[in-house]
């Protein structure tokens, strides 16, 4: 029986929220909305209602799919790209995607030509750039459905679109909430969107009994259908009540349990014995089909979204229907069991497909899957098989139980997915191939590669999917199986294992590298040896073993010279230069520059220059020079079509320069936008620690404390491997401990700086020594006798370092043996001046110089507000309030109040409720951006409120307004 479409019932609030989001996008904004609910609850129906009203906007839809044993790679993204091409044409789509458009060939090779310099790992970035460019011309509504079946790349696209928030784009995401358990990867994505307040979430609940009855009446209010005795004009409820027993409607509400899809399935069977089982409800229409139509539905159930030509071939191969199967298909379509798409047939609802598939007998299931596998292999010759096609072929052979074919297909799919950065598919197929290996005679011949090589590639795929612990275990299996007569191959496998160990936070990497180097003595394979020496030099440099880093880099340079590899020579020069600078030899930067010249157009060498060269200038205090190199690097990365990872590392150095220079709002925005997109790795630890430190100094102390606690185990694990992580994490944790008034813990955190086995690199030592001095001073205030002599010994080792003057001034000032004014006036990172001004104000106050304290604290607040250093703003305001540093009741004197600004007796009664709320946050020391985050408003709106508050209170600065609030 055909199923008419009812009006949307019981979803007025949700539809209103979606329409408001669409209106925002039409006005040039951007929105992300997540629609969640159980199967059959009406997610697609709600989104269809919204998109039908999206006049003037392009609507593109991508639907994730399940192969039965995992997500179909890129299924939703292929739908989006086809929609984009239909909307704007292929030429416009390719142009909008930019120079890296070739990355999209992994999804739709028929639409985008592959390019050797645009890897598939760039799909999220390139697709986001494409949609950003197009949405700037005309609003786009992007729908990603069934994310519970999404692959890792599709989830990455969803997160990136939500985080970049292109103007003119409405992103609609849907998933079955009952299919997303604790371990489901989508759960992390949804938590991230919620935590960052990037999306509006709509959770669809079941309909109430009255809403079920309303929906049923609406469905029945159709022209009379032959043979049913039901029908009537819409709205003619009196006639309907004559035809339908109210008890039947009540029974319908009970049996459907308020799920709209079940209401649709049951409404045509009112007055009959309705089934109790939900499974039987799903099969009601299926059981009413003829036997031939049921058989056809079972064939489709074995391969949802089957193409017409594939179905024809499978029916012929499996002898599952006669030559007139189109009439049989029409019967299933008319009964609304199947629906017709542009390319083939699919089930009206996935729930029905799952129920029909469960009806297949074991032998029938194997026969159908084998037929599909054979047909798909004939339809798509090896050169034309995408990752999705290979994944489907492998899955069909697996389900058919043809183990040799399943192994061969799994290996082919695994290799293709690995090449196209489809990590989830690559891991799933690779693990399946490993599982099948022992069950297939002569497996090596069938698979086309030995078992140890398969283990190595699976380990790499696991690393790409950030399952580093499992990757390390599989890599060790590969090494254990590697034949003794292939020392060069074993050396490569050991090198891979060392890389994985580093990402997993294991300290076994150096030992693995040494073992590999012993296998490729000079002259055996200098290309492999050179890369291993580069790896050894890098590990030593990062761990602070600078002399060892220089020696290994020199050996790598010699190996590269022997084989004429400028690329390895360039990286070797870079690493040697960095190691020299760590040892205090500033001429090392000339080697870094020389490495750039040797690199020529080779991106590996150039990227090392842009990353390490800019970082080297940061370490010596030249933030402007570092930013210049890094900005040049970002432009070069775009020209070369470099991976996102390289570009993010270069951008990260720009952000660190911004922090030193005081551009904190831009830096914080970059961290918020970027850190969640970086895969779990050493670099993610770098960024996460800096983000936490910046949050602390911006005044989000509780957030920083919570993040440090949450990341403690990860920071410790990776800190064992790298000196920079150890020192920075120690400094941040110590500062957080001091804010908790725990100076003992703070000193313990940084005490490694005086340990004999510490690398003693000044750029890492100086911040730790300054915090140690603050902790010692705090302990002395408590009457404790703490010796600072060991710390002074370490400070004396740093006198040659360019940033020594400002850090040593802070050290002495913290201990009371030097003036804070020196620390405030010397060039250095922006936060040091603000901290010094606050501490000098406190000293003046303690010395009885209230006027001087008022002026200095006012300067501290003004300058801290300018860069968004909420911690200093709050500290200075709290101190001023406690000390009563008021000037006729108007606030701090000096720079904190505009010259000539008259005092005012205006109270806060004139403020609106929202303005009083904003004023309270100003009094806490929050910046406009922080107020916007707290109140879920835009920074511009927060600024308007603050301006209105200053005007109404008759004050010139936020400081005066804050002090007025405190009174």
MOURFEN-V441825 format. One record per residue. N is the residue number from 0. RES is the residue in one letter. PHI is phi in whole degrees, 0 to 359 (999 if undefined). D_FIRST is the distance of its C-alpha to the first C-alpha in whole Angstrom. Layout:
# MOURFEN-V441825
n,res,phi,d_first
N,RES,PHI,D_FIRST
N,RES,PHI,D_FIRST
This chain:
# MOURFEN-V441825
n,res,phi,d_first
0,X,999,0
1,X,301,4
2,X,247,6
3,X,290,10
4,X,265,13
5,X,282,15
6,X,299,19
7,X,291,21
8,X,248,22
9,X,74,25
10,X,235,26
11,X,300,29
12,X,297,32
13,X,294,30
14,X,295,29
15,X,299,32
16,X,295,34
17,X,293,32
18,X,294,33
19,X,295,37
20,X,296,37
21,X,296,36
22,X,296,38
23,X,300,41
24,X,292,40
25,X,297,40
26,X,271,44
27,X,101,45
28,X,274,44
29,X,217,42
30,X,214,39
31,X,232,38
32,X,232,35
33,X,255,33
34,X,248,30
35,X,236,29
36,X,170,27
37,X,290,25
38,X,300,22
39,X,83,19
40,X,280,21
41,X,108,20
42,X,296,23
43,X,296,22
44,X,300,20
45,X,295,23
46,X,293,25
47,X,299,23
48,X,299,24
49,X,293,27
50,X,293,27
51,X,292,26
52,X,257,29
53,X,272,31
54,X,301,33
55,X,85,36
56,X,241,35
57,X,281,34
58,X,246,31
59,X,234,31
60,X,233,28
61,X,233,29
62,X,240,27
63,X,290,28
64,X,221,27
65,X,245,28
66,X,277,29
67,X,107,29
68,X,231,33
69,X,155,33
70,X,296,32
71,X,281,32
72,X,303,35
73,X,64,35
74,X,303,31
75,X,291,31
76,X,293,34
77,X,299,33
78,X,298,30
79,X,298,33
80,X,293,35
81,X,298,33
82,X,295,32
83,X,296,36
84,X,296,37
85,X,296,34
86,X,283,35
87,X,239,39
88,X,94,39
89,X,295,41
90,X,295,45
91,X,295,44
92,X,296,42
93,X,296,45
94,X,297,48
95,X,292,46
96,X,288,46
97,X,84,50
98,X,294,52
99,X,263,50
100,X,303,47
101,X,300,47
102,X,299,46
103,X,284,42
104,X,296,43
105,X,296,42
106,X,269,38
107,X,226,38
108,X,297,41
109,X,283,39
110,X,254,40
111,X,234,43
112,X,283,46
113,X,294,47
114,X,229,51
115,X,291,53
116,X,260,54
117,X,228,51
118,X,289,49
119,X,292,46
120,X,293,47
121,X,266,47
122,X,306,43
123,X,302,43
124,X,294,46
125,X,291,45
126,X,295,42
127,X,295,43
128,X,300,46
129,X,299,44
130,X,291,41
131,X,298,44
132,X,295,46
133,X,287,43
134,X,292,42
135,X,291,45
136,X,266,45
137,X,203,41
138,X,303,39
139,X,238,37
140,X,252,33
141,X,251,33
142,X,248,30
143,X,244,30
144,X,258,27
145,X,58,27
146,X,293,31
147,X,294,30
148,X,253,30
149,X,281,33
150,X,268,36
151,X,295,39
152,X,293,40
153,X,296,37
154,X,297,38
155,X,296,41
156,X,297,40
157,X,300,38
158,X,295,41
159,X,295,43
160,X,297,41
161,X,294,41
162,X,281,45
163,X,283,46
164,X,46,44
165,X,298,44
166,X,300,45
167,X,84,42
168,X,237,39
169,X,252,36
170,X,257,35
171,X,245,32
172,X,242,31
173,X,225,29
174,X,199,28
175,X,280,27
176,X,293,30
177,X,282,29
178,X,255,30
179,X,247,33
180,X,276,36
181,X,301,39
182,X,270,40
183,X,291,37
184,X,298,39
185,X,293,37
186,X,301,38
187,X,296,42
188,X,298,40
189,X,295,39
190,X,296,42
191,X,295,44
192,X,296,42
193,X,293,42
194,X,297,46
195,X,273,47
196,X,53,45
197,X,267,43
198,X,219,39
199,X,269,38
200,X,252,35
201,X,241,32
202,X,261,31
203,X,277,27
204,X,262,27
205,X,287,24
206,X,285,23
207,X,282,25
208,X,300,24
209,X,296,24
210,X,290,23
211,X,297,20
212,X,297,20
213,X,296,20
214,X,295,17
215,X,297,15
216,X,298,16
217,X,295,16
218,X,295,12
219,X,278,12
220,X,278,15
221,X,234,13
222,X,306,13
223,X,306,12
224,X,258,9
225,X,308,10
226,X,82,10
227,X,258,9
228,X,73,13
229,X,246,12
230,X,149,13
231,X,152,16
232,X,287,19
233,X,304,19
234,X,86,22
235,X,276,22
236,X,289,22
237,X,297,24
238,X,296,21
239,X,296,18
240,X,294,21
241,X,290,21
242,X,272,18
243,X,243,17
244,X,293,20
245,X,300,22
246,X,295,22
247,X,294,18
248,X,294,18
249,X,295,22
250,X,297,20
251,X,300,17
252,X,299,20
253,X,291,22
254,X,291,19
255,X,283,18
256,X,57,22
257,X,79,21
258,X,269,19
259,X,306,17
260,X,297,15
261,X,291,14
262,X,299,14
263,X,300,11
264,X,291,9
265,X,269,11
266,X,297,10
267,X,283,7
268,X,242,9
269,X,300,12
270,X,90,15
271,X,250,14
272,X,283,16
273,X,280,15
274,X,289,17
275,X,273,20
276,X,282,20
277,X,296,19
278,X,298,18
279,X,293,16
280,X,299,14
281,X,297,14
282,X,264,13
283,X,306,10
284,X,289,7
285,X,298,10
286,X,294,12
287,X,277,9
288,X,280,10
289,X,292,13
290,X,298,16
291,X,294,17
292,X,293,14
293,X,298,15
294,X,298,18
295,X,297,17
296,X,299,16
297,X,294,19
298,X,297,21
299,X,295,20
300,X,298,20
301,X,283,24
302,X,205,24
303,X,306,22
304,X,62,22
305,X,284,23
306,X,286,25
307,X,302,24
308,X,292,27
309,X,293,27
310,X,299,24
311,X,302,25
312,X,293,29
313,X,292,27
314,X,298,25
315,X,290,29
316,X,294,31
317,X,267,29
318,X,51,28
319,X,267,24
320,X,200,23
321,X,277,24
322,X,292,25
323,X,260,22
324,X,294,20
325,X,296,18
326,X,293,16
327,X,297,15
328,X,296,14
329,X,300,12
330,X,299,10
331,X,292,10
332,X,289,10
333,X,299,7
334,X,277,5
335,X,61,7
336,X,273,9
337,X,253,12
338,X,231,13
339,X,262,16
340,X,249,20
341,X,297,23
342,X,241,24
343,X,182,21
344,X,251,18
345,X,210,17
346,X,280,15
347,X,300,13
348,X,214,15
349,X,300,19
350,X,299,18
351,X,291,15
352,X,302,17
353,X,297,20
354,X,292,18
355,X,292,17
356,X,300,21
357,X,294,22
358,X,282,21
359,X,294,23
360,X,285,26
361,X,307,30
362,X,293,31
363,X,297,27
364,X,298,28
365,X,297,31
366,X,297,30
367,X,292,28
368,X,294,30
369,X,296,33
370,X,296,31
371,X,298,30
372,X,300,33
373,X,297,35
374,X,295,33
375,X,294,33
376,X,294,37
377,X,288,37
378,X,290,35
379,X,234,37
380,X,298,41
381,X,311,43
382,X,288,44
383,X,251,41
384,X,268,39
385,X,283,39
386,X,301,39
387,X,297,35
388,X,295,35
389,X,299,37
390,X,296,36
391,X,294,33
392,X,299,35
393,X,299,37
394,X,292,34
395,X,295,32
396,X,296,36
397,X,298,36
398,X,289,33
399,X,285,34
400,X,78,37
401,X,268,39
402,X,291,42
403,X,293,44
404,X,295,42
405,X,297,40
406,X,295,44
407,X,301,44
408,X,292,41
409,X,296,42
410,X,294,45
411,X,298,44
412,X,294,41
413,X,300,44
414,X,296,46
415,X,294,44
416,X,295,43
417,X,296,46
418,X,294,47
419,X,259,45
420,X,61,45
421,X,273,42
422,X,301,43
423,X,298,40
424,X,293,39
425,X,298,43
426,X,294,44
427,X,299,40
428,X,289,41
429,X,295,45
430,X,295,45
431,X,294,42
432,X,298,45
433,X,296,48
434,X,294,46
435,X,281,45
436,X,307,49
437,X,288,50
438,X,267,48
439,X,247,48
440,X,298,51
441,X,51,53
442,X,300,51
443,X,297,53
444,X,293,53
445,X,294,49
446,X,281,49
447,X,83,52
448,X,198,54
449,X,285,56
450,X,298,54
451,X,294,57
452,X,289,56
453,X,298,52
454,X,301,53
455,X,297,55
456,X,289,52
457,X,294,50
458,X,300,52
459,X,297,52
460,X,295,48
461,X,297,49
462,X,298,51
463,X,296,49
464,X,269,46
465,X,67,49
466,X,271,49
467,X,291,53
468,X,296,54
469,X,294,51
470,X,300,53
471,X,295,56
472,X,297,56
473,X,292,54
474,X,298,57
475,X,295,59
476,X,298,58
477,X,299,58
478,X,298,62
479,X,297,62
480,X,269,61
481,X,296,63
482,X,292,65
483,X,294,69
484,X,276,69
485,X,231,67
486,X,295,69
487,X,292,68
488,X,298,64
489,X,295,65
490,X,299,67
491,X,296,63
492,X,296,61
493,X,294,64
494,X,298,64
495,X,300,60
496,X,295,60
497,X,296,63
498,X,297,60
499,X,297,58
500,X,302,60
501,X,298,61
502,X,289,58
503,X,275,57
504,X,80,60
505,X,268,62
506,X,267,66
507,X,274,66
508,X,305,66
509,X,302,70
510,X,296,70
511,X,294,68
512,X,295,69
513,X,296,72
514,X,298,71
515,X,294,70
516,X,297,73
517,X,295,75
518,X,275,73
519,X,236,73
520,X,297,77
521,X,309,78
522,X,96,78
523,X,285,75
524,X,206,72
525,X,291,73
526,X,293,70
527,X,293,68
528,X,298,72
529,X,299,72
530,X,295,68
531,X,294,69
532,X,294,72
533,X,299,70
534,X,298,68
535,X,294,71
536,X,297,73
537,X,294,69
538,X,298,69
539,X,296,73
540,X,299,73
541,X,293,70
542,X,272,71
543,X,84,75
544,X,271,77
545,X,292,78
546,X,296,81
547,X,297,79
548,X,298,76
549,X,298,79
550,X,297,80
551,X,292,77
552,X,295,76
553,X,296,79
554,X,295,78
555,X,296,75
556,X,298,77
557,X,293,79
558,X,297,77
559,X,292,75
560,X,295,78
561,X,295,78
562,X,252,75
563,X,72,75
564,X,263,72
565,X,294,72
566,X,297,69
567,X,292,70
568,X,300,74
569,X,297,72
570,X,292,70
571,X,299,74
572,X,298,76
573,X,299,73
574,X,293,73
575,X,293,77
576,X,296,77
577,X,296,75
578,X,298,77
579,X,298,80
580,X,293,79
581,X,300,78
582,X,277,82
583,X,95,83
584,X,269,84
585,X,291,83
586,X,290,84
587,X,300,80
588,X,294,78
589,X,296,80
590,X,290,79
591,X,299,75
592,X,294,76
593,X,295,77
594,X,300,74
595,X,297,72
596,X,295,75
597,X,293,74
598,X,298,71
599,X,61,70
600,X,258,67
601,X,281,66
602,X,293,63
603,X,302,64
604,X,290,67
605,X,296,67
606,X,297,64
607,X,299,67
608,X,296,69
609,X,294,67
610,X,281,66
611,X,285,69
612,X,295,71
613,X,293,70
614,X,294,69
615,X,299,73
616,X,290,74
617,X,299,72
618,X,294,74
619,X,261,77
620,X,91,76
621,X,264,76
622,X,294,72
623,X,295,73
624,X,296,74
625,X,297,71
626,X,297,68
627,X,297,70
628,X,296,69
629,X,294,66
630,X,296,64
631,X,297,66
632,X,294,64
633,X,297,61
634,X,296,61
635,X,295,62
636,X,299,59
637,X,293,57
638,X,296,59
639,X,276,59
640,X,63,55
641,X,291,56
642,X,295,54
643,X,297,52
644,X,303,55
645,X,298,58
646,X,294,57
647,X,296,56
648,X,297,60
649,X,291,62
650,X,299,60
651,X,301,61
652,X,288,64
653,X,299,64
654,X,294,63
655,X,296,65
656,X,296,68
657,X,299,66
658,X,297,67
659,X,297,70
660,X,274,71
661,X,97,69
662,X,267,66
663,X,281,64
664,X,298,61
665,X,293,60
666,X,296,60
667,X,297,58
668,X,297,55
669,X,295,56
670,X,299,55
671,X,298,53
672,X,280,51
673,X,256,52
674,X,305,52
675,X,295,49
676,X,269,48
677,X,272,51
678,X,298,50
679,X,303,52
680,X,191,55
681,X,301,59
682,X,293,58
683,X,298,56
684,X,292,59
685,X,308,61
686,X,295,59
687,X,297,58
688,X,293,61
689,X,296,62
690,X,298,59
691,X,294,60
692,X,301,64
693,X,294,63
694,X,301,61
695,X,299,64
696,X,288,66
697,X,281,64
698,X,105,64
699,X,271,61
700,X,293,63
701,X,297,60
702,X,297,57
703,X,294,60
704,X,300,61
705,X,295,58
706,X,293,57
707,X,296,60
708,X,293,59
709,X,294,56
710,X,263,57
711,X,304,60
712,X,296,60
713,X,294,58
714,X,299,61
715,X,294,64
716,X,298,62
717,X,281,62
718,X,297,66
719,X,295,67
720,X,261,67
721,X,223,68
722,X,296,71
723,X,298,69
724,X,295,66
725,X,303,69
726,X,289,71
727,X,292,68
728,X,298,66
729,X,299,70
730,X,296,71
731,X,297,67
732,X,297,67
733,X,295,71
734,X,297,70
735,X,295,68
736,X,296,70
737,X,296,72
738,X,291,70
739,X,271,69
740,X,60,73
741,X,236,73
742,X,294,76
743,X,300,77
744,X,296,73
745,X,300,74
746,X,294,77
747,X,298,76
748,X,301,73
749,X,256,75
750,X,293,78
751,X,299,77
752,X,297,79
753,X,257,82
754,X,286,81
755,X,299,83
756,X,271,80
757,X,289,78
758,X,298,78
759,X,56,80
760,X,256,78
761,X,307,80
762,X,298,76
763,X,268,75
764,X,283,78
765,X,300,79
766,X,297,76
767,X,294,76
768,X,294,80
769,X,295,79
770,X,291,77
771,X,299,79
772,X,297,82
773,X,296,80
774,X,294,79
775,X,298,82
776,X,298,83
777,X,295,81
778,X,293,82
779,X,295,86
780,X,297,85
781,X,274,84
782,X,88,88
783,X,269,87
784,X,261,89
785,X,244,87
786,X,277,89
787,X,263,87
788,X,301,90
789,X,300,87
790,X,286,85
791,X,292,88
792,X,299,89
793,X,292,85
794,X,298,85
795,X,295,89
796,X,288,87
797,X,258,85
798,X,299,88
799,X,281,87
800,X,282,83
801,X,303,83
802,X,267,81
803,X,302,83
804,X,305,85
805,X,288,82
806,X,290,81
807,X,292,85
808,X,296,85
809,X,296,82
810,X,303,83
811,X,293,87
812,X,295,86
813,X,301,83
814,X,273,86
815,X,80,88
816,X,253,91
817,X,203,90
818,X,278,89
819,X,290,85
820,X,298,86
821,X,295,87
822,X,296,83
823,X,286,82
824,X,264,84
825,X,285,83
826,X,293,81
827,X,177,78
828,X,304,74
829,X,303,73
830,X,291,72
831,X,293,76
832,X,296,77
833,X,296,75
834,X,296,76
835,X,295,80
836,X,298,80
837,X,298,78
838,X,291,81
839,X,294,84
840,X,299,83
841,X,296,82
842,X,296,86
843,X,299,87
844,X,297,86
845,X,294,88
846,X,280,91
847,X,93,91
848,X,272,90
849,X,293,88
850,X,295,88
851,X,296,88
852,X,297,85
853,X,300,83
854,X,294,83
855,X,294,82
856,X,294,79
857,X,297,78
858,X,296,78
859,X,301,76
860,X,294,74
861,X,299,74
862,X,290,73
863,X,292,71
864,X,298,69
865,X,298,69
866,X,259,67
867,X,89,65
868,X,276,67
869,X,299,66
870,X,297,68
871,X,292,71
872,X,303,70
873,X,293,69
874,X,297,72
875,X,292,75
876,X,292,73
877,X,299,74
878,X,296,77
879,X,297,78
880,X,293,77
881,X,298,78
882,X,275,82
883,X,68,81
884,X,282,82
885,X,250,81
886,X,246,83
887,X,62,84
888,X,81,80
889,X,253,79
890,X,122,78
891,X,285,79
892,X,275,82
893,X,76,83
894,X,301,80
895,X,288,77
896,X,233,78
897,X,300,78
898,X,301,82
899,X,81,83
900,X,291,80
901,X,287,81
902,X,294,80
903,X,223,78
904,X,259,78
905,X,297,74
906,X,263,72
907,X,272,68
908,X,297,68
909,X,283,67
910,X,278,64
911,X,287,60
912,X,300,58
913,X,294,57
914,X,295,60
915,X,295,62
916,X,295,59
917,X,295,60
918,X,300,64
919,X,299,63
920,X,285,62
921,X,299,64
922,X,296,67
923,X,282,65
924,X,93,66
925,X,283,63
926,X,279,62
927,X,300,60
928,X,297,58
929,X,291,58
930,X,298,57
931,X,300,54
932,X,296,53
933,X,292,54
934,X,259,52
935,X,59,49
936,X,233,51
937,X,280,52
938,X,298,55
939,X,296,56
940,X,296,55
941,X,298,57
942,X,297,60
943,X,298,60
944,X,298,60
945,X,297,63
946,X,300,65
947,X,295,64
948,X,296,66
949,X,300,69
950,X,295,69
951,X,292,69
952,X,275,71
953,X,71,74
954,X,242,74
955,X,260,74
956,X,227,72
957,X,297,69
958,X,299,72
959,X,296,74
960,X,297,71
961,X,296,70
962,X,292,73
963,X,299,73
964,X,296,70
965,X,291,71
966,X,276,74
